[in-house]
Amino acid sequence: MHRLKSTHWAVLNSRISGAWRALALREADPQSIRQHFGVVMQRIALELRGVSCLPLELAVPDRKSIISSRSFGSLIRERDQIEESIRTFTARAAAKMRRQGLACSRLGVFIETNPFREQDAQYNASQIIALPVATADTARLIASALKAFSIIWKNGYQYKKAGVMLLNLEKAASVSHGLFDRADDGRSTARMRMVDQLNIRFGRNAVTFGTTSEPRAWLLRSNMLSPRFTTHWDELLSV
C-alpha cells in the first residue's frame, strides 16, 4: 500500500510541477498509474519499460477503395446536373488516388433519393463496371462513370445524393497493358500531373472536366460556414 501511495504522489507531484519525469513514470507501478491516470498513461509507462503496447505501422498499407460522394444542397430532377456532380466526384477521387500513386480497374456509381421524405417516390441504385485496364486518367474514369450512371438513371425521381467509388486499386507504376487496351502512357501521366499542380496552386476547381460555370444546384449548401480567416484573402478578419 505504501508503494502505491508513494508512486502515485511521485507521479502527481511531477505532473503538477510541470516537469514530467520519464524515469519516475518508468519506475511507477503500472496498475497504480492506470487507477489514477487511465489506461493511456499506463501504456506510456509500459512503453518506457520496453513493453510494446501499441503496434507500430512501419508501412502504410495501400487503400482498397476511394469514395467521393455528397448530399445535394437541394433535391435534383435534372439528369445533366447529376451528371455534372458525377464528373466532379470522379475528378476528386481520381486526384486523391493519384496522390497515392494508385490506379483503379473497377469503378462504381450510385444515386439515392431522400429516404426521409416518405411522400416522395423512392429509388436507390448502384452500378459497378470493370475497366479494360487499370487507369488513373480522370478523363477515362469520367467516361466510365457516366457509362455506369446511364445504366441506373431513371427519370421522375428527386435525387438527394450521388457518389463515385474507385475500386480494385493497385500501384499505377505496375499496371500492365491489356490485349487491346493500353495503360496510361507518358502523355496521360504528364497531363494529369499538370492538372493536379494547377488545382493545387489556383484552387481545387481551377481545371475541371466537362463542368459548367453556372450555379450548381447540387452543391451542398454552406450558408452557415464559419469564416475562413487564415485561408481566404477576402475573409480576413477586420479589427
Rosetta blueprint (number, residue, H / E / L):
1 M L
2 H H
3 R H
4 L H
5 K H
6 S H
7 T H
8 H H
9 W H
10 A H
11 V H
12 L H
13 N H
14 S H
15 R H
16 I H
17 S H
18 G L
19 A L
20 W L
21 R L
22 A H
23 L H
24 A H
25 L H
26 R H
27 E H
28 A L
29 D L
30 P H
31 Q H
32 S H
33 I H
34 R H
35 Q H
36 H H
37 F H
38 G L
39 V H
40 V H
41 M H
42 Q H
43 R H
44 I H
45 A H
46 L H
47 E H
48 L H
49 R L
50 G L
51 V L
52 S L
53 C L
54 L L
55 P L
56 L L
57 E L
58 L L
59 A L
60 V L
61 P L
62 D L
63 R L
64 K L
65 S E
66 I E
67 I E
68 S E
69 S E
70 R E
71 S E
72 F E
73 G E
74 S E
75 L E
76 I E
77 R L
78 E L
79 R H
80 D H
81 Q H
82 I H
83 E H
84 E H
85 S H
86 I H
87 R H
88 T H
89 F H
90 T H
91 A H
92 R H
93 A H
94 A H
95 A H
96 K H
97 M H
98 R H
99 R H
100 Q L
101 G L
102 L E
103 A E
104 C E
105 S E
106 R E
107 L E
108 G E
109 V E
110 F E
111 I E
112 E E
113 T E
114 N L
115 P L
116 F L
117 R L
118 E L
119 Q L
120 D L
121 A L
122 Q L
123 Y L
124 N E
125 A E
126 S E
127 Q E
128 I E
129 I E
130 A E
131 L E
132 P E
133 V E
134 A E
135 T E
136 A L
137 D L
138 T H
139 A H
140 R H
141 L H
142 I H
143 A H
144 S H
145 A H
146 L H
147 K H
148 A H
149 F H
150 S H
151 I H
152 I H
153 W L
154 K L
155 N L
156 G L
157 Y L
158 Q L
159 Y E
160 K E
161 K E
162 A E
163 G E
164 V E
165 M E
166 L E
167 L E
168 N E
169 L E
170 E E
171 K E
172 A H
173 A H
174 S H
175 V L
176 S L
177 H L
178 G L
179 L L
180 F L
181 D L
182 R L
183 A L
184 D L
185 D L
186 G H
187 R H
188 S H
189 T H
190 A H
191 R H
192 M H
193 R H
194 M H
195 V H
196 D H
197 Q H
198 L H
199 N H
200 I H
201 R H
202 F H
203 G L
204 R L
205 N L
206 A L
207 V L
208 T L
209 F L
210 G L
211 T L
212 T L
213 S L
214 E L
215 P L
216 R L
217 A L
218 W L
219 L L
220 L L
221 R L
222 S L
223 N L
224 M L
225 L L
226 S L
227 P L
228 R L
229 F L
230 T L
231 T L
232 H L
233 W H
234 D H
235 E H
236 L L
237 L L
238 S L
239 V L
